[in-house]
Amino acid sequence: MTRSRASHADASKYMAGIGTILLFGFVAFSPNVLTAQSPAPADGPVQAGDRWTYDQRDEITGLPIVTFTHTVTEVSPAEFVIRVTRQGKTGSSIRIYDHDWNLIDRGDFKYKPNSGGGIKPPLAVGEEWRSENEIRSTQSGYVAKNSVAAKVTAQETITTSAGTFETFKIESRIREVSSADPSKSSENQNTEWYAPQINYWVRRLLVTRLQKRITNNISEELTSFGRKQ
């Protein structure tokens, strides 16, 4: 689409929800690097039946937003599929990731080659990486270019209601520029704590700015983890 007003509206709508779709967790790469204290380890890479449940909170209002669960439904050599369900809501959505947790397809948005929001193993404090990608809406035709810069800034012990975990703290900045109107831009500043023990993140802080003004400040925290028995 070419009209800047429509593009800006689509960009705003997209960025309002980006906190729940970018940098979504990661895949196990070296079980001996970190060992969480509890609960029982995932014992291997991501597999069908793995599931993680999170509480999402609006840090601007201090109010809860939703409880959601990610469940792995299928794993192939190149990618795996996540089913997203939300407590109190019917239906589900599907997201497709590569094995480094870079988002490829979330139904309404597709990334080329991917979102760049995953990890780059082996992780170690001080490691950093950059990438660029294109995002395209399958509904509105909105197209944008993203640039991603991420860095592992620390190793920290994180405790949630799901247990205590040894994590890598990863800070990233994602800048999005509308292809239809390059003067329109938005930026995400994400801080995430990835636990190798469960092959995913245990806490995330997601701040979105549209035209340099904060529009969202969201936290997500792990409440439970399980895998197919």
N, CA and C of each residue as an Amber inpcrd file, in Angstrom:
protein
   687
   0.8430000  -1.1670000   0.0000000   0.0000000   0.0000000   0.0000000
   0.8830000   1.2230000   0.0000000   0.3700000   2.3230000  -0.5500000
   1.2210000   3.4910000  -0.7820000   0.8320000   4.6940000   0.0340000
  -0.3880000   4.7250000   0.5670000  -0.7910000   5.9180000   1.3030000
  -0.1070000   5.9520000   2.6530000   0.5860000   7.0820000   2.9660000
   1.3880000   7.1560000   4.1860000   0.5190000   7.0550000   5.4320000
  -0.7160000   7.6190000   5.3850000  -1.5540000   7.5730000   6.5620000
  -1.9280000   6.1410000   6.8940000  -2.3090000   5.3650000   5.8880000
  -2.6600000   3.9700000   6.1160000  -1.4620000   3.1890000   6.5710000
  -0.2970000   3.4920000   5.9660000   0.9250000   2.7740000   6.3500000
   1.2670000   3.0500000   7.7970000   1.1200000   4.3170000   8.2020000
   1.4280000   4.6790000   9.5830000   0.4850000   3.9720000  10.5500000
  -0.7930000   3.8800000  10.1850000  -1.7570000   3.1990000  11.0430000
  -1.4100000   1.7370000  11.1730000  -1.0530000   1.1240000  10.0470000
  -0.6660000  -0.2840000  10.0920000   0.5760000  -0.4770000  10.9270000
   1.5230000   0.4660000  10.7950000   2.7630000   0.3610000  11.5700000
   2.4550000   0.4370000  13.0560000   1.5730000   1.3600000  13.4290000
   1.2290000   1.5250000  14.8380000   0.5550000   0.2770000  15.3830000
  -0.3630000  -0.2960000  14.5640000  -1.0530000  -1.5110000  14.9750000
  -0.0820000  -2.6520000  15.1360000   0.8380000  -2.7350000  14.1940000
   1.8380000  -3.8020000  14.2680000   2.7250000  -3.6610000  15.4930000
   3.2370000  -2.4380000  15.7350000   4.1940000  -2.2560000  16.8210000
   3.5330000  -2.4290000  18.1830000   2.2100000  -2.1960000  18.2560000
   1.5250000  -2.3700000  19.5300000   1.5800000  -3.8110000  20.0010000
   1.6800000  -4.7320000  19.0480000   1.7190000  -6.1330000  19.4340000
   3.0570000  -6.7870000  19.2810000   4.0620000  -6.0280000  18.8670000
   5.3500000  -6.6420000  18.5410000   6.0200000  -7.2460000  19.7580000
   5.6870000  -6.7160000  20.9450000   6.3270000  -7.2500000  22.1450000
   6.0760000  -8.7230000  22.3660000   4.9530000  -9.2440000  21.7980000
   4.6410000 -10.6440000  21.9950000   5.0930000 -11.5160000  20.8510000
   5.7490000 -10.9400000  19.8160000   6.1360000 -11.7790000  18.6880000
   7.6030000 -11.7450000  18.3680000   8.3350000 -10.7350000  18.8440000
   9.7510000 -10.6580000  18.5090000  10.6030000 -11.2590000  19.6060000
  11.7230000 -11.7510000  19.1820000  12.7000000 -12.3170000  20.0940000
  12.0660000 -13.3620000  20.9660000  11.3260000 -14.2450000  20.3960000
  10.6010000 -15.2350000  21.1470000  11.4720000 -16.4310000  21.4380000
  12.1780000 -16.3040000  22.4820000  12.8500000 -17.4490000  23.0180000
  13.9350000 -17.9910000  22.1270000  14.4290000 -19.1580000  22.5350000
  15.6340000 -19.6300000  21.9100000  15.7280000 -21.1410000  22.0300000
  16.6960000 -21.7400000  21.3660000  16.8150000 -23.1900000  21.3570000
  18.0420000 -23.6260000  22.1530000  17.9660000 -24.8060000  22.7370000
  19.1000000 -25.2890000  23.5300000  20.3090000 -25.5100000  22.6470000
  21.5030000 -25.2110000  23.1960000  22.7020000 -25.3610000  22.3910000
  23.8250000 -26.0380000  23.1480000  23.8470000 -25.9340000  24.4650000
  24.8980000 -26.5830000  25.2390000  24.4140000 -26.7800000  26.6660000
  23.8130000 -27.9250000  26.9840000  23.2170000 -28.1270000  28.2980000
  24.2020000 -27.9510000  29.4410000  25.5100000 -28.0170000  29.1990000
  26.4820000 -27.9090000  30.2720000  26.9110000 -26.4780000  30.5580000
  26.4780000 -25.5050000  29.7160000  26.8860000 -24.1170000  29.9300000
  26.2920000 -23.5690000  31.2140000  24.9740000 -23.7540000  31.3860000
  24.2900000 -23.2770000  32.5790000  23.3800000 -24.3770000  33.0880000
  23.2090000 -24.4890000  34.3890000  22.3190000 -25.4840000  34.9620000
  21.3770000 -24.7960000  35.9280000  20.0830000 -24.7410000  35.5870000
  19.1110000 -24.0890000  36.4530000  18.8870000 -24.9260000  37.7100000
  18.4600000 -24.2640000  38.7810000  18.2890000 -24.9420000  40.0540000
  16.9800000 -25.7090000  40.1210000  15.9540000 -25.2250000  39.4580000
  14.6660000 -25.8960000  39.4420000  13.8490000 -25.2790000  38.3080000
  12.8680000 -25.9860000  37.7550000  12.4620000 -27.3580000  38.0050000
  13.3530000 -28.3400000  37.2570000  12.8210000 -29.5430000  36.9630000
  13.6010000 -30.5490000  36.2560000  13.9840000 -30.0340000  34.8780000
  15.1790000 -30.3710000  34.3870000  15.6260000 -29.8560000  33.0930000
  14.8170000 -30.3880000  31.9270000  14.8670000 -29.6560000  30.8160000
  14.1320000 -30.0690000  29.6270000  14.7370000 -31.3170000  29.0120000
  16.0320000 -31.5770000  29.2680000  16.6930000 -32.7890000  28.8220000
  16.6790000 -32.9080000  27.3020000  17.3070000 -31.9390000  26.6350000
  17.4230000 -32.0250000  25.1940000  16.8160000 -30.8350000  24.4910000
  16.9280000 -30.7940000  23.1600000  16.4260000 -29.6600000  22.3880000
  14.9080000 -29.5950000  22.3610000  14.4040000 -28.5290000  21.7750000
  12.9600000 -28.3450000  21.6450000  12.3420000 -29.5410000  20.9300000
  11.2080000 -30.0050000  21.4370000  10.5110000 -31.1260000  20.8240000
   9.0040000 -30.9030000  20.8900000   8.2690000 -31.6090000  20.0430000
   6.8160000 -31.4900000  20.0250000   6.2540000 -31.8100000  21.4060000
   5.3450000 -30.9780000  21.8740000   4.7490000 -31.1460000  23.1910000
   5.3150000 -30.2250000  24.2390000   6.4910000 -29.6210000  23.9930000
   7.0270000 -28.6330000  24.9300000   6.0620000 -27.4640000  25.0350000
   5.9190000 -26.9220000  26.2310000   4.9880000 -25.8030000  26.4180000
   5.4880000 -24.8870000  27.5250000   5.2570000 -23.5880000  27.3270000
   5.6780000 -22.5640000  28.2770000   4.5070000 -21.6190000  28.4850000
   4.1840000 -21.3020000  29.7310000   3.0690000 -20.4030000  30.0400000
   3.6100000 -19.1450000  30.7170000   3.0770000 -17.9900000  30.3070000
   3.5690000 -16.6920000  30.7820000   2.4180000 -15.7950000  31.2190000
   2.7060000 -14.9520000  32.1910000   1.8170000 -13.8470000  32.5410000
   2.3650000 -12.5810000  31.8930000   1.5020000 -11.8660000  31.1910000
   1.8870000 -10.6200000  30.5320000   1.2710000  -9.4520000  31.2980000
   2.0820000  -8.3920000  31.5000000   1.6540000  -7.2580000  32.3300000
   1.9930000  -5.9480000  31.6380000   1.0940000  -4.9820000  31.7480000
   1.3190000  -3.6360000  31.2420000   2.0540000  -2.8470000  32.3220000
   3.3210000  -2.5200000  32.0760000   4.1110000  -1.8240000  33.0870000
   3.7660000  -0.3350000  33.1680000   3.0190000   0.1830000  32.2260000
   2.5800000   1.5810000  32.2870000   1.4310000   1.7330000  33.2820000
   0.4600000   0.8100000  33.2140000  -0.6980000   0.8720000  34.1100000
  -0.5180000   0.0010000  35.3470000   0.3880000  -0.9690000  35.2780000
   0.5590000  -1.9120000  36.3720000  -0.4670000  -3.0260000  36.3690000
  -1.2600000  -3.1250000  35.3080000  -2.3450000  -4.1040000  35.2380000
  -1.9570000  -5.3260000  34.4070000  -2.5040000  -6.5130000  34.7600000
  -2.2550000  -7.7020000  33.9480000  -2.9440000  -7.5750000  32.5920000
  -2.3380000  -8.1790000  31.5720000  -2.9230000  -8.1520000  30.2370000
  -3.5460000  -9.4980000  29.9020000  -2.7190000 -10.5600000  29.9100000
  -3.2130000 -11.8760000  29.5270000  -2.2250000 -12.9310000  30.0030000
  -2.7180000 -14.1430000  30.1880000  -1.8740000 -15.3130000  30.3990000
  -1.9060000 -16.1250000  29.1140000  -0.7450000 -16.4470000  28.5850000
  -0.7090000 -17.1730000  27.3130000   0.2560000 -18.3420000  27.3790000
   0.0480000 -19.3160000  26.4880000   0.8720000 -20.5160000  26.4420000
   1.3780000 -20.7460000  25.0310000   2.6700000 -21.0520000  24.9150000
   3.2740000 -21.4660000  23.6540000   3.4960000 -22.9680000  23.7150000
   2.9710000 -23.6930000  22.7320000   3.1210000 -25.1410000  22.6650000
   3.7280000 -25.5320000  21.3300000   4.7800000 -26.3410000  21.3630000
   5.3960000 -26.8190000  20.1280000   4.5250000 -27.9300000  19.5490000
   4.0480000 -27.7450000  18.3180000   3.1870000 -28.7490000  17.6950000
   3.9300000 -29.6110000  16.6850000   5.0450000 -29.1070000  16.1450000
   5.7550000 -29.8510000  15.1100000   7.1990000 -29.3650000  15.0350000
   8.1180000 -30.2830000  14.8270000   9.5330000 -29.9560000  14.6790000
  10.0680000 -30.6270000  13.4280000  10.7460000 -29.8390000  12.5730000
  11.3830000 -30.3760000  11.3690000  12.8550000 -29.9820000  11.4070000
  13.6740000 -30.4940000  10.4930000  15.0950000 -30.1300000  10.5020000
  15.3450000 -28.6330000  10.3400000  14.4210000 -27.9040000   9.7000000
  14.6420000 -26.4820000   9.4290000  13.8840000 -25.5500000  10.3600000
  12.7950000 -26.0170000  10.9680000  11.9440000 -25.1070000  11.7200000
  11.0830000 -25.8610000  12.7190000  10.3850000 -25.1060000  13.5580000
   9.3460000 -25.7040000  14.3760000   8.1670000 -24.7520000  14.4860000
   7.0240000 -25.3430000  14.8300000   5.7520000 -24.6260000  14.8330000
   5.2630000 -24.4850000  16.2690000   4.8260000 -23.2750000  16.6040000
   4.3010000 -22.9670000  17.9360000   2.8200000 -22.6220000  17.8300000
   2.0130000 -23.2530000  18.6870000   0.6050000 -22.8600000  18.8190000
   0.4860000 -21.9220000  20.0120000  -0.1410000 -20.7650000  19.8050000
  -0.3030000 -19.7680000  20.8660000  -1.7620000 -19.7600000  21.3150000
  -1.9810000 -20.0000000  22.5860000  -3.3260000 -19.9260000  23.1580000
  -3.3220000 -18.9090000  24.2890000  -4.4820000 -18.2840000  24.5110000
  -4.6110000 -17.2550000  25.5420000  -5.7220000 -17.6150000  26.5020000
  -5.4230000 -17.5080000  27.7900000  -6.3910000 -17.8740000  28.8150000
  -7.6510000 -17.0270000  28.6920000  -8.7930000 -17.6920000  28.7250000
 -10.0680000 -16.9940000  28.6450000 -10.4950000 -16.6480000  27.2410000
  -9.7070000 -17.0270000  26.2330000 -10.0430000 -16.7250000  24.8470000
 -10.0920000 -18.0170000  24.0440000 -11.0350000 -18.1000000  23.1260000
 -11.1460000 -19.2740000  22.2790000 -10.2110000 -19.1540000  21.0830000
  -9.9100000 -20.2920000  20.4900000  -9.0710000 -20.2820000  19.3070000
  -7.5930000 -20.1930000  19.6470000  -6.7790000 -20.2290000  18.6090000
  -5.3270000 -20.1660000  18.7720000  -4.7220000 -19.6030000  17.5020000
  -3.4460000 -19.2710000  17.5630000  -2.7180000 -18.8110000  16.3900000
  -1.4410000 -19.6250000  16.2650000  -0.8310000 -19.5760000  15.0930000
   0.3470000 -20.3730000  14.7980000   1.5170000 -19.4540000  14.4350000
   2.6950000 -19.7880000  14.9310000   3.9120000 -19.0810000  14.5610000
   4.9760000 -20.0930000  14.1730000   5.7900000 -19.7290000  13.2060000
   6.8360000 -20.6190000  12.7200000   8.1910000 -19.9730000  12.9660000
   9.1160000 -20.7470000  13.5490000  10.4560000 -20.2730000  13.8770000
  11.5090000 -21.1870000  13.2650000  12.7060000 -20.6460000  13.0440000
  13.8250000 -21.5230000  12.7470000  14.3930000 -22.0300000  14.0810000
  15.4380000 -22.8470000  14.0320000  15.9200000 -23.4840000  15.2560000
  16.7400000 -22.5610000  16.1490000  16.9420000 -21.3310000  15.7270000
  17.5490000 -20.3240000  16.5890000  16.5130000 -19.3280000  17.0860000
  15.2360000 -19.7000000  16.9810000  14.1270000 -18.8900000  17.4590000
  13.9910000 -17.5530000  16.7330000  14.3490000 -17.5360000  15.4610000
  14.0280000 -16.3880000  14.6130000  12.6400000 -16.6260000  14.0150000
  11.7620000 -15.6490000  14.1620000  10.4010000 -15.7800000  13.6640000
  10.3880000 -15.6780000  12.1440000   9.6710000 -16.6020000  11.5070000
   9.5580000 -16.6310000  10.0520000   8.1690000 -16.2150000   9.5990000
   7.1600000 -16.7250000  10.2790000   5.7780000 -16.5150000   9.8330000
   4.8750000 -16.5340000  11.0590000   4.0320000 -15.4950000  11.1930000
   3.0420000 -15.4880000  12.2680000   1.6230000 -15.3630000  11.7300000
   1.4370000 -15.7070000  10.4610000   0.1110000 -15.6850000   9.8580000
  -0.1990000 -14.3460000   9.2260000  -0.3640000 -13.3050000  10.0380000
  -0.6780000 -11.9850000   9.5100000   0.5530000 -11.2140000   9.0890000
   1.7360000 -11.6470000   9.5440000   2.9890000 -11.0200000   9.1300000
   4.0040000 -12.0920000   8.7680000   4.7610000 -11.8240000   7.7100000
   5.8090000 -12.7290000   7.2740000   7.1320000 -11.9640000   7.2390000
   8.2190000 -12.6730000   7.5480000   9.5470000 -12.0660000   7.6390000
  10.4780000 -12.6860000   6.6160000  11.2950000 -11.8500000   6.0050000
  12.2390000 -12.3240000   5.0040000  13.6180000 -11.7650000   5.2970000
  14.6300000 -12.6160000   5.5640000  14.5330000 -14.0820000   5.6610000
  13.9000000 -14.5480000   6.9600000  13.9980000 -13.7410000   8.0300000
  13.3600000 -14.0140000   9.3150000  13.3870000 -12.7320000  10.1380000
  12.8480000 -12.7800000  11.3530000  12.7300000 -11.5650000  12.1740000
  14.0640000 -11.0870000  12.7340000  15.0620000 -11.9750000  12.7740000
  16.3220000 -11.6090000  13.3950000  16.2320000 -11.4940000  14.8970000
  15.1510000 -11.9770000  15.4780000  14.9380000 -11.8200000  16.9060000
  15.3300000 -13.0170000  17.7400000  16.0140000 -13.9900000  17.1400000
  16.4360000 -15.1590000  17.9080000  17.8080000 -14.9740000  18.5150000
  18.4620000 -16.0860000  18.7960000  19.8080000 -16.0220000  19.3710000
  20.8270000 -16.4290000  18.3230000  22.1020000 -16.2790000  18.7020000
  23.2000000 -16.7130000  17.8540000  24.1750000 -17.4940000  18.7240000
  23.9420000 -18.8030000  18.8630000  24.7930000 -19.6110000  19.7330000
  26.1700000 -19.8330000  19.1170000  27.1680000 -20.1660000  19.9750000
  27.0600000 -20.3090000  21.4370000  27.0440000 -18.9580000  22.1330000
  26.1590000 -18.8080000  23.0970000  26.0360000 -17.5540000  23.8200000
  27.1400000 -17.4070000  24.8650000  27.5870000 -16.1810000  25.0250000
  28.5690000 -15.8400000  26.0480000  28.4680000 -14.3450000  26.2820000
  28.7440000 -13.9160000  27.4920000  28.6790000 -12.4890000  27.8180000
  29.6360000 -11.7200000  26.9080000  29.1070000 -10.6670000  26.3060000
  29.8870000  -9.8530000  25.3840000  29.6240000 -10.1560000  23.9290000
  29.0510000 -11.3230000  23.6360000  28.7360000 -11.6660000  22.2440000
  27.6130000 -10.7590000  21.7320000  27.7190000 -10.3500000  20.4800000
  26.6780000  -9.5160000  19.8750000  26.5000000  -9.8810000  18.4170000
  25.3380000  -9.5120000  17.8750000  25.0430000  -9.8150000  16.4770000
  24.0440000  -8.7910000  15.9270000  24.0600000  -8.6660000  14.6120000
  23.1720000  -7.7360000  13.9150000  22.5390000  -8.4330000  12.7220000
  21.3740000  -7.9480000  12.3160000  20.7150000  -8.4910000  11.1250000
  19.7270000  -7.4710000  10.5740000  19.3250000  -7.6950000   9.3440000
  18.3050000  -6.8720000   8.7100000  17.2750000  -7.7880000   8.0660000
  16.0360000  -7.3250000   8.0100000  14.9830000  -8.1520000   7.4290000
  13.8560000  -7.2810000   6.9010000  12.9800000  -7.9180000   6.1660000
  11.7730000  -7.2560000   5.6600000  10.5640000  -7.8940000   6.3200000
   9.6150000  -7.0740000   6.7330000   8.3630000  -7.5580000   7.2860000
   7.2290000  -7.1160000   6.3740000   6.3030000  -8.0410000   6.1120000
   5.2100000  -7.7470000   5.1850000   3.8980000  -8.2650000   5.7710000
   2.8760000  -7.3990000   5.7860000   1.5600000  -7.7950000   6.2560000
   0.8120000  -8.5270000   5.1430000   0.2460000  -9.6840000   5.4730000
  -0.5330000 -10.4370000   4.5000000  -1.9560000  -9.8900000   4.3710000
  -2.3340000  -8.9800000   5.2660000  -3.6900000  -8.4440000   5.2610000
  -3.7680000  -7.0460000   4.6470000  -2.8780000  -6.1560000   5.0730000
  -2.9650000  -4.7570000   4.6250000  -1.9890000  -4.4080000   3.5120000
  -0.9600000  -5.2370000   3.3400000   0.0680000  -4.9090000   2.3600000
   1.1780000  -4.0380000   2.9190000   1.1030000  -3.7190000   4.2030000
   2.1470000  -2.9130000   4.8430000   3.4920000  -3.6170000   4.7410000
   4.5410000  -2.8600000   4.3650000   5.8890000  -3.4050000   4.2280000
   6.8500000  -2.4880000   4.9710000   7.8010000  -3.0820000   5.6850000
   8.7900000  -2.2920000   6.4070000  10.1190000  -3.0190000   6.4230000
  11.1680000  -2.2620000   6.6860000  12.5080000  -2.8050000   6.8500000
  12.8840000  -2.7240000   8.3240000  13.4290000  -3.8110000   8.8380000
  13.8580000  -3.8630000  10.2310000  15.3620000  -4.0280000  10.3270000
  15.9750000  -3.3760000  11.2900000  17.3720000  -3.6160000  11.6210000
  17.4310000  -4.0210000  13.0850000  18.1990000  -5.0710000  13.3850000
  18.2540000  -5.6430000  14.7200000  19.6940000  -5.6470000  15.2170000
  19.8990000  -5.1850000  16.4470000  21.2090000  -5.2520000  17.0940000
  21.0110000  -5.8460000  18.4810000  21.7030000  -6.9500000  18.7720000
  21.5200000  -7.6440000  20.0430000  22.8680000  -7.9330000  20.6930000
  22.8650000  -8.0240000  22.0320000  24.0990000  -8.2900000  22.7680000
  23.7850000  -9.0490000  24.0570000  24.6140000 -10.0320000  24.3790000
  24.5210000 -10.7300000  25.6590000  25.2640000  -9.8800000  26.6870000
  24.5280000  -9.3490000  27.6510000  25.1270000  -8.3830000  28.5860000
  25.4600000  -8.9670000  29.9520000  24.9010000 -10.1440000  30.2970000
  25.1800000 -10.6970000  31.6210000  24.6830000 -12.1270000  31.7250000
  25.1220000 -12.8320000  32.7730000  24.5300000 -14.0860000  33.2070000
  23.9060000 -13.8280000  34.5690000  22.6150000 -14.1330000  34.7180000
  21.8970000 -13.8100000  35.9450000  21.0200000 -14.9690000  36.3930000
  20.8310000 -15.0720000  37.6960000  19.9010000 -16.0350000  38.2680000
  18.5440000 -15.3580000  38.4100000  17.5220000 -15.9560000  37.7990000
  16.1840000 -15.3710000  37.7960000  15.2110000 -16.3460000  38.4590000
  14.3960000 -15.8310000  39.3820000  13.3770000 -16.6410000  40.0420000
  11.9920000 -16.1350000  39.6660000  11.1480000 -17.0420000  39.1950000
   9.7430000 -16.7420000  38.9200000   8.9060000 -17.7880000  39.6450000
   7.6100000 -17.7320000  39.4840000   6.7480000 -18.7350000  40.1160000
   6.9820000 -20.1220000  39.5290000   7.6710000 -20.1990000  38.3770000
   7.9770000 -21.4910000  37.7620000   9.2360000 -22.1200000  38.3340000
  10.0500000 -21.3570000  39.0700000  11.2870000 -21.8880000  39.6330000
  12.4250000 -20.8930000  39.5410000  13.6260000 -21.3810000  39.7850000
  14.8290000 -20.5560000  39.7240000  15.6970000 -21.0500000  38.5770000
  16.1890000 -20.1090000  37.7580000  16.8780000 -20.4580000  36.5230000
  18.1590000 -19.6520000  36.3690000  19.1780000 -20.2800000  35.8180000
  20.3750000 -19.5730000  35.3980000  20.1630000 -19.1150000  33.9590000
  20.3680000 -17.8330000  33.6840000  19.9850000 -17.2740000  32.3910000
  21.0800000 -16.4250000  31.7640000  20.9510000 -16.2360000  30.4570000
  21.6970000 -15.2240000  29.7300000  20.7840000 -14.0150000  29.5540000
  21.2590000 -12.8540000  29.9210000  20.5090000 -11.6210000  29.7130000
  20.8910000 -11.0490000  28.3500000  19.8940000 -10.8710000  27.4900000
  20.1250000 -10.4020000  26.1290000  19.3590000  -9.0960000  25.9250000
  20.0740000  -8.0640000  25.5310000  19.4480000  -6.7760000  25.2550000
  19.5100000  -6.5110000  23.7600000  18.3970000  -6.0400000  23.2110000
  18.3400000  -5.8240000  21.7630000  17.5610000  -4.5680000  21.4250000
  17.8720000  -4.0630000  20.2550000  17.1850000  -2.8900000  19.7220000
  16.7290000  -3.2280000  18.3020000  15.4330000  -3.0380000  18.0410000
  14.8680000  -3.3240000  16.7200000  14.2650000  -2.0460000  16.1690000
  14.7940000  -1.5620000  15.0660000  14.2890000  -0.3350000  14.4460000
  13.5350000  -0.6920000  13.1710000  12.3170000  -0.1880000  13.0620000
  11.4570000  -0.4730000  11.9090000  11.1730000   0.8120000  11.1400000
  11.3350000   0.7660000   9.8290000  11.0780000   1.9190000   8.9690000
  10.1040000   1.5100000   7.8800000   9.0100000   2.2350000   7.7470000
   8.0060000   1.9450000   6.7340000   8.5870000   2.1310000   5.3360000
   8.3630000   1.1510000   4.4730000   8.8400000   1.2670000   3.0950000
   8.0600000   2.3190000   2.3240000   6.7920000   2.5210000   2.6710000
   5.9580000   3.4940000   1.9780000   6.2720000   4.9180000   2.4160000
   6.6990000   5.0920000   3.6710000   6.9850000   6.4220000   4.1920000
   8.1820000   6.3210000   5.1440000   9.4140000   6.4340000   4.6220000
  10.6160000   6.2890000   5.4480000  10.7210000   7.2660000   6.6100000
   9.9180000   8.3360000   6.5980000   9.9540000   9.2740000   7.7140000
   9.2600000   8.7010000   8.9500000   8.4990000   7.6350000   8.7560000
   7.7950000   6.9860000   9.8580000   8.6280000   5.8160000  10.3560000
   8.9880000   5.8600000  11.6330000   9.8010000   4.7880000  12.1950000
   9.3370000   4.4530000  13.6040000   9.6980000   3.2740000  14.0440000
   9.4080000   2.8360000  15.4050000  10.5850000   2.0200000  15.8960000
  10.6530000   1.8240000  17.2080000  11.7950000   1.1300000  17.7850000
  11.3640000   0.3220000  18.9940000  11.8770000  -0.8890000  19.0690000
  11.6840000  -1.7410000  20.2400000  12.9920000  -1.8760000  20.9800000
  12.9480000  -1.7380000  22.3030000  14.0880000  -2.0290000  23.1630000
  13.6830000  -3.1990000  24.0510000  14.2910000  -4.3470000  23.8140000
  13.8920000  -5.5720000  24.4920000  15.0090000  -6.0740000  25.4010000
  14.6340000  -6.5100000  26.5870000  15.5550000  -7.1850000  27.4970000
  14.9500000  -8.5420000  27.8170000  15.7260000  -9.6000000  27.5690000
  15.1960000 -10.9530000  27.7210000  16.1860000 -11.8240000  28.4720000
  15.6530000 -12.7410000  29.2740000  16.4710000 -13.6690000  30.0430000
  16.1880000 -15.0800000  29.5390000  17.1730000 -15.6490000  28.8420000
  17.0360000 -16.9650000  28.2320000  17.6610000 -18.0320000  29.1110000
  16.9080000 -19.1020000  29.3970000  17.3900000 -20.1950000  30.2450000
  17.6290000 -21.4370000  29.3890000  18.8690000 -21.8600000  29.1890000
  19.1410000 -23.0750000  28.4140000  18.4060000 -24.2980000  28.9530000
  18.1730000 -24.3330000  30.2630000  17.5310000 -25.4900000  30.8660000
  16.1610000 -25.7700000  30.2660000  15.4290000 -24.7270000  29.9160000
  14.0880000 -24.9320000  29.3610000  14.0220000 -24.5290000  27.8900000
  15.1720000 -24.2210000  27.2920000  15.2450000 -23.9000000  25.8680000
  14.4490000 -22.6690000  25.4760000  14.2410000 -21.7500000  26.4100000
  13.3640000 -20.6080000  26.1220000  13.6580000 -19.5180000  27.1440000
  12.9460000 -18.4080000  27.0150000  13.1510000 -17.2970000  27.9310000
  12.2420000 -17.4390000  29.1500000  12.6790000 -16.8520000  30.2820000
  11.8710000 -16.9030000  31.5000000  11.3080000 -15.5360000  31.8720000
  11.8850000 -14.4890000  31.2910000  11.3680000 -13.1380000  31.5520000
  11.7190000 -12.2520000  30.3680000  10.8240000 -11.3030000  30.0670000
  11.0740000 -10.3390000  29.0010000  10.5350000  -8.9720000  29.4030000
  11.2390000  -7.9190000  29.0110000  10.7660000  -6.5440000  29.1390000
  10.7960000  -5.9450000  27.7410000   9.6630000  -5.4220000  27.2760000
   9.5060000  -4.9930000  25.8960000   8.9860000  -3.5620000  25.8540000
   9.8110000  -2.6580000  25.3790000   9.4290000  -1.2410000  25.3090000
   9.3630000  -0.8320000  23.8420000   8.2290000  -0.2920000  23.4230000
   8.0180000   0.1420000  22.0550000   7.8970000   1.6520000  21.9850000
   8.6150000   2.2540000  21.0530000   8.5110000   3.6890000  20.8020000
   8.0860000   3.9150000  19.3620000   7.0850000   4.7630000  19.1690000
   6.6280000   5.1660000  17.8480000   6.9340000   6.6450000  17.6910000
   7.7520000   6.9730000  16.6830000   8.2100000   8.3470000  16.5300000
   8.8610000   8.8510000  17.8220000   9.6560000   7.9620000  18.4450000
  10.4500000   8.2460000  19.6450000   9.6170000   8.4250000  20.9070000
   8.3170000   8.1310000  20.8460000   7.4560000   8.2380000  22.0200000
   7.0130000   6.8510000  22.4600000   7.0910000   6.5770000  23.7700000
   6.7290000   5.2600000  24.2800000   5.2400000   5.0030000  24.0840000
   4.9410000   3.8800000  23.4470000   3.5480000   3.4730000  23.2490000
   3.2140000   2.2060000  24.0260000   4.2240000   1.3710000  24.3130000
   4.0050000   0.1400000  25.0690000   5.2060000  -0.1310000  25.9640000
   4.9230000  -0.6390000  27.1640000   5.9510000  -1.1030000  28.0880000
   5.3910000  -2.3590000  28.7430000   5.8250000  -3.5070000  28.2570000
   5.1990000  -4.7770000  28.6150000   6.2230000  -5.7200000  29.2270000
   5.8140000  -6.4480000  30.2570000   6.6500000  -7.5010000  30.8230000
   5.9510000  -8.8430000  30.6510000   6.7570000  -9.8930000  30.5090000
   6.2370000 -11.2540000  30.4020000   7.1080000 -12.1540000  31.2780000
   6.4700000 -13.0150000  32.0860000   7.2270000 -13.8440000  33.0240000
   6.6970000 -15.2650000  33.0190000   7.6300000 -16.2240000  33.0040000
   7.2690000 -17.6350000  32.9690000   6.5810000 -18.0600000  34.2640000
   5.4370000 -18.7580000  34.1290000   4.7380000 -19.2790000  35.2930000
   4.7810000 -20.8060000  35.3520000   4.9880000 -21.4740000  34.1840000
   5.1050000 -22.9330000  34.1970000   5.7530000 -23.4070000  32.9070000
   6.3570000 -24.5910000  32.9950000   6.9750000 -25.2370000  31.8370000
   6.6880000 -26.7340000  31.8960000   6.4650000 -27.3430000  30.7380000
   6.2560000 -28.7900000  30.7190000   6.5920000 -29.3490000  29.3480000
   6.6950000 -30.6560000  29.2910000   6.8800000 -31.3140000  28.0080000
   6.1190000 -32.6250000  27.9840000   5.9170000 -33.1460000  26.7880000
   5.1090000 -34.3400000  26.5940000   5.6690000 -35.5030000  27.4050000
   4.7820000 -36.1740000  28.1200000   5.1800000 -37.3100000  28.9480000
   5.2870000 -38.5830000  28.1260000
